[in-house]
Amino acid sequence: MTETYEVVVVGGGTAGLSAALVLGRARRRTLVVDAGEPRNAPAAHLQGYLTRDGMPPAEFLAEGRREVEGYGVEIVRGLAVDVVRDGAGEFDVTLGSGDTVHARRLIVTTGLADELPSVPGVAERFGRDVLHCPYCHGWEVRDEAFGVLASTPMSVHQALMVGQWSKDVTLFLHTVAEDELSDEDLRRLAAAGVAVVPGEVAGLVVTGDRLTGVRLADGTTYDRSVLFVAPRPVPQTGLLDRLGAELRETPFGTYPVVDPTGLTSVPGVWAAGNAAGFAEQVVNAASGGYRAAATLNGELLFADLDAAVAGGRG
């Protein structure tokens, strides 16, 4: 027999666990399907979350799982590989194990994947001294020698931003041609004291277990101890695609159209965290999961009350 839940949360990261916490406390029978692949797994610590600043992400999620399970929420490790909306407007979710679970409502918190530039050494050091977000890591590497690997002309913005944490910043144009930078870009870079180096980056220089330099294709090496990159975000919207959710194109990927509570264009389906937008940090994801779950709970409550009233009239 197919197990039936009031809510299935697809994704066991911050947004999903936050939603599950609210639902568990509201006494909703809830299942979290957790692939175990959080976006921030490469990072040693999470920052900017009040009272949790500096906490290892794995420890943060383990504590979250412990909390939600304390309210009777079930967590299953695996993937949700398919979903079908039935004639009653409810959902059958197929898991990677082949099992199917039924849900009255869904919250999708599948996040996004970071597609890194294909420069040798970048993937191996990502989250350590190859970074992407100054708000996440800038304080920890403040005043070090920064490099910024350009992947699009928008990388100028990243180079200007990280200059708030160090005055020693070099922008490596890599695959961006000098003539792709606007006059305004060049003036701002000069005003910020950012050095601009043309030429493709061939690899990183690592001494011991530390980044010590950036090597160009012509063999020139520049001493740097931190390299900022701009991964290409790949939203994990497969389930939302299957349900026919309306999506919107952005410079940072394709995301579902949602209302302020995270409700998608598919009735009964909410999205939260990086499944709903690129810029959701951990603290935002927790808030988004909470908001979606609270809204969903109220919607279920009044749907059941209205059904009871209608039944009584019959």
Secondary structure, 3 states (H helix, E strand, C coil): CCEEEEEEEECCCHHHHHHHHHHHHCCCCEEEEECCCCCCCCCCCECCCCCCCCECHHHHHHHHHHHHHCCCCEEEECCEEEEEECCCCCEEEEECCCCEEEEEEEEECCCEEEECCCCCCHHHHECCCEECCHHHHCHHHCCCCEEEECCCCCHHHHHHHHCCCCCCEEEECCCCCHHHCCHHHHHHHHHHCCEEECCCEEEEEEECCEEEEEEECCCCEEECCEEECCCEEEECCHHHHHCCCCEEEECCEEEECCCCCCECCCCCEEECHHHCCCCCCHHHHHHHHHHHHHHHHHHHHHHHHHHHHHHHHC
